[in-house]
Amino acid sequence: MTENQEDKNNTAKSTQGVKTLLSTPEKAIRKLSGPMIIAMSVQTLYNIIDSIWVAGLGSDKLAAIGLFFPVFMIIISLASGISIGGSSAISRKIGAKDKQAADSAAGHTLFMGAAAAIFILIFILPFLKTFFIALGAEISVAELIAAYGKIIVGGSAILIFNNIAGGILRGEGDTKRVMYAMSLGSVLNIILDPLFIYTFKMGINGAAWATLTSMSFTAALNFYWLFIKKNTYTTFKLKTLKLNKKITSEILKVGIPASLAQMSMALAIFIINYFIVISAGTNGVAVFTGAWRIIMIGLVPLLGISAGVTAVTGAAFGARNIKKLKTGYFYGIKIGIITEILITTFIIILSPQLTYLFTHSGNTAHISEIMQKTLIQLALFLPFVPAGMFTSSMFQGIGKGEYSLAITIMRTLVFQILFVWLFGIKADFGLSGISAGIVTGNITASLIAFVWGQLTIKKLKINYQKPKN
């Protein structure tokens, strides 16, 4: 088979998403990021509304959600790690115009997701209550967390499948369908939350059942696209899937570090929550949980842009086009910084109204003032996030998952914990010191990561002077 014939076979099933992925980096990032930003905005809106409904049940219920969050992050870390690894591999294969390898990467990603689901059901589900009691939570709160968590963890296979399906679609540039699937689940959750929590009088467990129900509808839609309609760029049959060591290695080289990076964030939240309990008690955890939920809104555009940066830099690296890779990387950082400056200003100005969302009931009104102060402090690091986050995304795109992991560990477990301990515990500044530590740690790590990213691109230019023919 000639090179032209092979190229024709590899690109015969080109889709609009693939065409976008291979277009100019600025255009590609805008088109890929837009749907992801919308989807994540809707999802974050759900998270906020969910917290508002739970906050109406009392500060102990809100604290229970906050304490369970790191466990949820562990589950997400396994799912998103495999998803990111598969997505990166698919993008690189598309950039290299190797459709057969892209198909194989998609199949391997699904297989690994199934293995992760089995692991979670065996090693996490049975030990929830014991774990939180060991962490130091009051028995009543630990029982709340365990009851809520068993529902979420029990449905983890559905959650993992949705993450894997989203990763496959992102990898081939089809972020519109990712948007449709994520938005469907989030909107359903928004509708079901008050019904399950209050109308059906299921309390905090109702929030979990609403989440599981909405995730099931999303999974059904993803299953239809991948296995019934079959109009995606990548195609695969699990029955005929042959495990390939090279493909497996490429996915795991990005996926394992991505999972460990997510777990390091979960561990950091565990440690921070522990410091908060010491310095401010359960109310302090409720304050931080509410403020952090709002900060997550500020990060939503970056998460969307990040997905675009990973896909575009991955495809550019697959084509050995380092100029395109650099352009996409710096363009993402530029629009990210501008966006976060605007968001930070917005959060500071509207901080009273935003904190009211979590302190509207008589059970939580007493933490309103301190939550507003904490929110303003935490918002200050947002404009510095793009430099670090998109460097990590670029590293994932080029298959350097270990570099991305190093950035995350440096940010979460080194600088962030160091400064949180220094300001919050050692200097005894309490919750304000903990917020200051988070801000200082994130800014320091982002600046170091940005320098590392530039040095890496310079090395790539030396190794790949010309685009691959």
C-alpha positions in Angstrom: 0.0 0.0 0.0 1.4 3.4 -1.0 1.7 6.3 1.5 -1.1 8.2 -0.3 -3.4 5.2 -0.1 -2.6 4.6 3.5 -3.3 8.3 4.3 -6.6 8.1 2.4 -7.7 5.0 4.4 -6.7 6.7 7.6 -8.7 9.9 7.0 -11.6 8.5 5.0 -14.0 8.8 7.9 -13.1 12.4 8.8 -15.7 14.2 11.0 -16.4 17.9 11.7 -14.7 17.4 15.0 -11.5 16.1 13.5 -11.5 18.9 10.9 -11.8 21.4 13.8 -9.0 19.6 15.7 -6.6 19.9 12.8 -7.5 23.6 11.9 -5.5 26.6 13.1 -4.8 26.4 16.9 -6.6 29.6 17.8 -9.7 28.5 15.9 -9.5 25.0 17.2 -9.2 26.0 20.9 -12.1 28.4 20.6 -14.4 25.8 18.9 -13.4 23.0 21.2 -13.4 25.0 24.4 -16.8 26.8 23.8 -19.0 23.7 24.2 -16.9 22.4 27.1 -17.3 25.8 28.9 -21.0 25.7 28.4 -21.3 22.1 29.6 -19.1 22.7 32.7 -21.0 25.9 33.5 -24.3 24.0 33.5 -22.6 21.2 35.6 -21.2 23.8 38.1 -24.6 25.5 38.3 -26.0 22.1 39.3 -23.3 21.7 42.0 -24.1 25.1 43.4 -27.9 24.5 43.4 -27.3 21.1 45.0 -25.3 22.7 47.8 -28.1 25.3 48.2 -30.7 22.6 48.7 -28.5 20.7 51.0 -27.6 23.8 53.0 -31.3 24.2 53.8 -31.0 21.0 55.8 -28.4 22.5 58.1 -24.6 23.2 58.3 -23.9 19.5 59.3 -25.4 18.3 56.0 -23.3 20.8 54.1 -20.2 19.8 56.0 -21.0 16.1 55.2 -21.0 16.9 51.5 -17.7 18.8 51.9 -16.1 15.9 53.8 -17.2 13.3 51.2 -15.8 15.4 48.4 -12.3 14.0 48.6 -13.6 10.5 48.3 -15.6 11.6 45.3 -12.4 13.1 43.9 -10.7 9.7 44.2 -13.4 8.1 42.1 -13.3 11.0 39.6 -9.5 10.7 39.5 -9.5 7.1 38.4 -12.2 7.9 35.7 -10.8 11.1 34.5 -7.2 9.8 34.5 -8.1 7.0 32.1 -10.3 9.4 30.1 -7.5 12.0 29.8 -5.0 9.3 28.9 -7.3 7.9 26.2 -8.2 11.4 24.9 -4.6 12.4 24.6 -3.7 9.2 22.8 -6.6 9.6 20.4 -5.7 13.2 19.6 -2.0 12.3 18.9 -3.0 9.4 16.6 -5.4 11.7 14.7 -2.6 14.3 14.3 -0.4 11.5 13.0 -3.2 10.4 10.6 -3.3 6.9 12.0 -7.0 6.1 12.4 -6.5 2.4 13.2 -4.4 3.4 16.2 -7.0 5.9 17.3 -9.7 3.2 17.2 -7.5 0.9 19.3 -6.9 3.7 21.8 -10.6 4.2 22.2 -11.2 0.5 22.8 -8.4 0.3 25.3 -9.8 3.3 27.2 -13.2 1.6 27.6 -11.6 -1.6 28.8 -9.5 0.2 31.4 -12.6 2.1 32.6 -14.4 -1.2 33.3 -11.4 -2.4 35.4 -11.5 0.9 37.4 -15.2 0.4 38.2 -14.5 -3.1 39.6 -11.6 -1.7 41.7 -13.8 1.0 43.3 -16.7 -1.4 44.2 -14.3 -3.8 45.9 -11.8 -1.4 47.7 -13.8 1.8 48.5 -17.5 1.0 48.9 -17.3 -1.3 52.0 -15.1 1.0 54.1 -16.7 4.5 53.9 -18.0 4.9 57.5 -14.9 3.5 59.0 -12.7 5.8 56.9 -14.5 9.0 58.0 -14.5 8.0 61.6 -10.8 7.5 61.4 -10.5 10.9 59.8 -11.9 12.4 62.9 -15.5 13.2 61.9 -18.2 13.0 64.5 -20.1 9.7 64.5 -23.3 11.4 63.4 -21.6 13.2 60.6 -19.7 10.0 59.5 -23.1 8.1 59.3 -24.5 10.9 57.1 -21.4 10.7 54.8 -21.5 6.9 54.6 -25.2 6.8 53.7 -24.8 9.5 51.1 -21.5 8.0 49.8 -22.7 4.4 49.4 -25.3 5.6 46.8 -22.7 7.6 44.8 -20.0 5.0 45.1 -22.4 2.2 44.3 -23.2 3.9 41.0 -19.5 4.6 40.1 -19.6 2.4 37.0 -22.1 4.7 35.4 -20.0 7.8 36.4 -16.8 6.2 35.0 -18.5 5.2 31.7 -19.6 8.8 31.2 -16.1 10.1 31.8 -14.6 7.6 29.4 -17.2 8.3 26.7 -16.5 12.1 27.1 -12.8 11.5 26.8 -13.2 9.6 23.6 -15.3 12.3 22.1 -13.0 15.1 23.3 -10.0 13.3 21.8 -11.6 13.3 18.3 -12.7 17.0 18.7 -16.4 16.3 19.2 -16.9 18.5 22.2 -20.5 19.4 21.1 -21.8 16.0 22.0 -19.9 16.1 25.2 -21.7 19.3 25.9 -25.1 17.7 25.1 -24.5 14.7 27.4 -23.1 16.7 30.3 -25.9 19.3 30.1 -28.6 16.7 30.0 -27.3 15.1 33.2 -26.9 18.4 35.0 -30.3 19.8 34.0 -32.0 16.6 35.1 -30.2 16.8 38.4 -31.3 20.3 39.0 -34.9 19.3 38.4 -34.7 16.1 40.5 -32.8 17.5 43.5 -35.7 19.3 45.2 -38.0 16.5 44.4 -35.9 13.8 46.0 -34.6 15.9 48.9 -37.8 17.6 50.0 -40.9 16.4 48.1 -39.9 12.7 48.7 -38.4 13.6 52.1 -35.2 11.7 51.4 -32.9 14.4 52.8 -29.2 14.3 51.9 -29.6 10.8 50.4 -32.1 12.3 48.0 -29.4 14.4 46.6 -27.3 11.3 45.9 -30.2 9.4 44.3 -31.0 12.4 42.1 -27.3 12.4 40.9 -27.3 8.7 40.2 -30.6 8.9 38.2 -29.4 11.8 36.1 -26.1 10.1 35.4 -28.0 7.1 34.1 -29.7 9.2 31.5 -26.4 10.6 30.4 -24.9 7.1 30.2 -27.8 6.0 28.0 -27.1 8.8 25.5 -23.4 8.1 25.4 -24.0 4.4 24.9 -26.4 5.2 22.0 -23.7 7.4 20.2 -20.9 4.9 20.7 -22.5 1.5 20.3 -25.8 2.0 18.4 -25.6 5.0 16.1 -21.8 4.6 15.6 -21.2 7.9 13.8 -18.1 8.9 15.8 -14.7 9.1 14.2 -13.3 6.3 16.3 -14.9 2.9 15.9 -14.3 -0.2 18.0 -15.7 -3.7 18.8 -14.8 -4.9 22.3 -15.2 -8.5 21.1 -12.4 -8.1 18.6 -10.3 -5.8 20.7 -6.7 -7.0 21.0 -4.7 -5.6 23.8 -1.7 -3.7 22.5 1.2 -3.0 24.8 2.2 0.2 23.0 -1.3 1.7 23.1 -1.8 0.6 26.7 1.5 2.2 27.6 0.7 5.5 25.9 -2.7 5.7 27.7 -1.2 4.8 31.1 1.8 7.2 30.7 -0.7 10.1 30.7 -3.6 8.4 32.6 -1.8 7.2 35.7 -0.1 10.5 36.4 -3.5 12.3 35.7 -5.2 10.0 38.2 -2.5 10.5 40.8 -2.7 14.2 40.2 -6.4 14.1 40.9 -5.8 12.0 44.0 -3.2 14.4 45.2 -5.8 17.1 45.0 -8.2 14.9 47.0 -5.4 14.3 49.6 -4.7 18.0 49.8 -8.4 18.7 50.5 -8.3 16.0 53.2 -5.3 17.7 54.8 -6.8 21.2 54.5 -10.1 20.0 56.0 -8.2 18.5 58.8 -6.4 21.8 59.4 -9.8 23.6 59.2 -11.4 21.3 61.8 -8.5 22.0 64.1 -8.6 25.7 63.7 -12.3 26.4 63.1 -14.4 23.3 63.7 -17.3 21.9 61.7 -18.5 25.5 60.9 -15.2 26.2 59.4 -15.5 23.2 57.0 -19.0 24.5 56.1 -17.6 28.0 55.4 -14.7 26.6 53.2 -17.1 24.2 51.4 -19.4 27.0 50.4 -16.7 29.4 49.4 -14.8 26.8 47.4 -17.9 25.9 45.5 -18.1 29.4 44.3 -14.4 29.5 43.4 -15.1 26.4 41.3 -17.4 28.5 39.2 -14.5 30.8 38.5 -12.5 27.8 37.3 -15.1 26.5 34.9 -13.9 28.5 31.8 -10.4 27.3 32.4 -11.5 23.7 32.6 -13.2 24.1 29.2 -10.2 25.8 27.7 -7.9 23.2 29.2 -9.7 20.4 27.3 -9.1 22.3 24.1 -5.4 22.9 24.9 -4.8 19.2 25.5 -6.5 18.1 22.3 -4.9 20.8 20.1 -1.4 20.4 21.5 -1.8 16.6 21.3 -2.8 16.7 17.6 0.0 19.2 16.9 2.6 17.0 18.6 1.3 13.9 16.7 2.0 15.9 13.5 5.3 17.1 14.9 4.2 20.7 14.4 5.8 22.4 17.4 5.0 25.9 16.1 1.3 25.1 16.2 1.7 23.5 19.6 3.3 26.6 21.0 0.7 28.9 19.5 -2.2 26.9 21.0 -0.5 26.8 24.4 0.2 30.5 24.6 -3.2 31.4 23.1 -5.0 29.3 25.8 -3.0 31.1 28.6 -3.8 34.5 27.1 -7.5 34.1 27.0 -7.5 32.3 30.3 -5.8 35.2 32.2 -8.2 37.8 30.7 -11.2 35.6 31.6 -10.0 35.1 35.2 -9.3 38.8 35.8 -12.9 39.5 34.9 -14.2 36.6 37.0 -12.2 37.7 40.1 -13.5 41.2 39.8 -17.1 39.9 39.6 -16.7 37.6 42.6 -15.3 40.3 44.8 -18.0 42.8 43.9 -20.8 40.4 44.3 -19.4 38.4 47.3 -22.3 39.3 49.6 -24.9 38.0 47.1 -22.9 34.9 46.3 -22.4 33.9 49.9 -26.1 34.4 50.6 -26.7 31.4 48.4 -25.2 29.2 51.1 -26.4 31.1 54.1 -30.0 31.8 53.3 -31.5 29.6 56.0 -31.5 30.1 59.7 -29.2 27.1 60.1 -26.4 28.7 58.2 -26.9 32.5 58.5 -24.3 32.7 61.3 -21.4 31.8 58.9 -22.3 34.4 56.3 -19.8 37.1 57.2 -16.8 34.8 57.5 -17.7 33.0 54.3 -17.8 36.3 52.4 -14.3 37.1 53.7 -13.0 33.7 52.8 -14.4 33.9 49.3 -12.7 37.2 48.6 -9.4 35.9 49.8 -9.6 32.7 47.7 -10.6 34.5 44.5 -7.2 36.3 44.4 -5.3 33.3 43.0 -7.7 32.8 40.0 -5.8 35.0 37.4 -2.6 33.0 38.0 -4.2 29.6 37.4 -4.1 29.5 33.6 -0.3 29.6 33.5 0.0 26.4 35.6 -3.2 24.6 34.4 -2.5 25.0 30.7 1.1 24.0 31.1 -0.2 20.8 32.7 -2.7 20.4 29.8 0.1 20.8 27.3 2.2 18.2 29.0 -0.8 15.8 28.9 -1.2 16.6 25.2 2.4 15.7 24.3 2.3 12.5 26.4 4.4 13.8 29.3 1.9 12.8 32.0 4.7 12.6 34.6 5.5 16.3 34.1 1.8 17.2 34.6 1.7 15.1 37.8 4.8 16.9 39.1 3.1 20.3 38.6 0.0 19.1 40.5 2.0 17.6 43.4 4.1 20.8 43.6 1.0 22.9 43.7 -1.2 20.8 46.0 1.0 18.8 48.4 4.1 20.9 48.5 3.5 24.7 48.2 -0.2 24.7 49.1 0.0 22.5 52.2 3.3 24.2 53.3 1.8 27.6 53.2 -1.6 26.5 54.7 0.3 25.0 57.6 2.6 28.0 57.9 -0.2 30.6 57.9 -3.1 28.7 59.3 -1.6 26.5 62.0 1.9 27.7 62.8 1.1 31.4 62.7 -2.3 30.6 64.1 -4.2 32.9 61.7 -7.1 30.4 61.6 -9.3 30.2 58.5 -7.9 33.5 57.1 -4.4 32.0 57.3 -5.6 28.8 55.5 -7.1 30.9 52.7 -3.9 32.9 52.4 -1.9 29.7 52.3 -4.0 28.3 49.4 -3.6 31.5 47.4 0.2 31.8 48.0 0.8 28.1 47.2 -1.2 28.2 44.0 0.5 31.4 42.7 4.0 30.1 43.4 3.4 26.7 41.7 1.8 28.4 38.6 4.7 30.6 38.0 7.2 27.8 38.3 5.1 25.6 35.9 4.9 28.3 33.3 8.7 28.6 33.2 8.9 24.8 32.9 6.5 24.8 30.0 8.5 27.4 28.0 11.7 25.4 28.5 10.0 22.2 27.3 8.7 23.8 24.1 12.2 25.1 23.4 13.5 21.5 23.7 10.8 20.2 21.4 11.7 22.8 18.8 15.3 21.5 18.8 14.1 17.9 18.4 11.4 18.5 15.8 12.5 21.4 13.6 10.0 20.6 10.8 6.4 19.4 10.7 5.9 15.7 10.0 5.2 15.0 6.3 
